[in-house]
Amino acid sequence: MKTVIETSTFIKTSREIMSEIEIDNLIEYVSINYNAGDVIPGGNGLRKLRWSGKGTGKRGGNRIIYLNMTESEVVLLLAYRKKDKSDISPNEKKKLIDEA
């Protein structure tokens, strides 16, 4: 189990699309399943996790971007709805890594 750290960007974006209970469930899941998300090509280790949203399945739900920082820490970087954005740009990837 890893310690999960939330960046200010993740806190802002996750609260816009998920309830506190959903966020708590996500944090618990990621702390145990820290390699669950797909590695993002060109993302220097960034991972994208499909996370079901209210009334949607994983496929059409939310996307969580995170990074395994150390042997003991995972950093949650961004949350967004798939319907709002399909992928993150190279510039966004760089900004997220810099924030971590």
C-alpha positions in Angstrom: 0.0 0.0 0.0 1.3 3.4 -1.0 0.7 6.9 0.5 -1.5 8.9 -1.9 -0.8 12.6 -2.3 -3.3 15.0 -4.0 -2.0 18.0 -5.9 -3.9 21.3 -5.9 -4.9 20.6 -9.5 -6.3 17.2 -8.7 -8.2 18.6 -5.7 -9.8 21.2 -7.8 -10.6 19.0 -10.8 -11.8 16.0 -8.8 -14.2 18.0 -6.7 -15.8 19.3 -9.8 -16.8 15.9 -11.1 -16.8 13.5 -8.1 -18.3 13.3 -4.6 -16.1 13.0 -1.5 -17.1 9.4 -1.2 -16.1 8.7 -4.8 -12.7 10.4 -4.2 -12.1 8.5 -1.0 -12.9 5.2 -2.8 -10.5 6.3 -5.6 -7.7 7.1 -3.1 -8.1 3.8 -1.4 -8.1 1.9 -4.7 -5.0 3.7 -6.1 -3.1 3.2 -2.8 -3.4 -0.6 -3.3 -3.6 -0.8 -7.1 -1.0 1.8 -8.0 -0.1 0.2 -11.3 -3.7 -0.2 -12.4 -3.8 2.6 -15.0 -2.3 2.5 -18.5 1.1 4.1 -18.9 0.7 7.3 -21.0 3.1 7.3 -24.0 5.6 10.1 -23.7 4.4 10.9 -20.2 7.6 10.0 -18.2 5.7 7.5 -16.1 2.3 9.2 -16.0 -0.6 6.7 -15.8 -4.2 7.1 -16.9 -6.9 5.3 -14.9 -10.4 4.8 -16.1 -12.8 5.4 -13.1 -16.5 5.1 -13.4 -18.5 8.2 -12.7 -22.1 8.6 -11.4 -24.4 7.0 -14.0 -21.5 5.9 -16.3 -19.2 2.9 -16.6 -15.5 3.0 -16.7 -15.5 3.4 -20.4 -17.5 6.6 -20.5 -16.6 7.9 -17.0 -13.8 9.8 -15.5 -10.1 9.7 -16.2 -7.5 10.0 -13.4 -3.9 11.0 -14.2 -1.4 10.0 -11.6 2.3 9.2 -11.1 4.1 6.6 -9.0 6.7 9.0 -7.4 8.6 6.7 -5.1 8.4 3.2 -3.7 5.9 4.5 -1.1 4.1 7.4 -2.8 1.6 8.0 -5.6 0.7 11.5 -6.7 -2.8 12.2 -8.0 -2.5 14.9 -10.6 -5.7 15.4 -12.6 -9.3 14.2 -12.9 -11.5 14.8 -15.9 -14.6 13.4 -17.7 -13.9 11.5 -20.8 -16.8 13.4 -22.5 -15.0 16.7 -21.8 -11.5 15.6 -23.0 -10.2 12.5 -24.7 -6.4 12.8 -24.0 -4.0 15.3 -22.5 -1.6 17.2 -24.7 2.2 17.0 -24.4 2.2 20.5 -22.8 -0.3 19.3 -20.2 1.8 16.2 -19.5 4.9 18.4 -18.8 2.9 20.8 -16.5 1.5 17.8 -14.5 5.0 16.3 -14.1 6.4 19.7 -13.0 3.6 20.0 -10.4 4.3 16.5 -9.0 
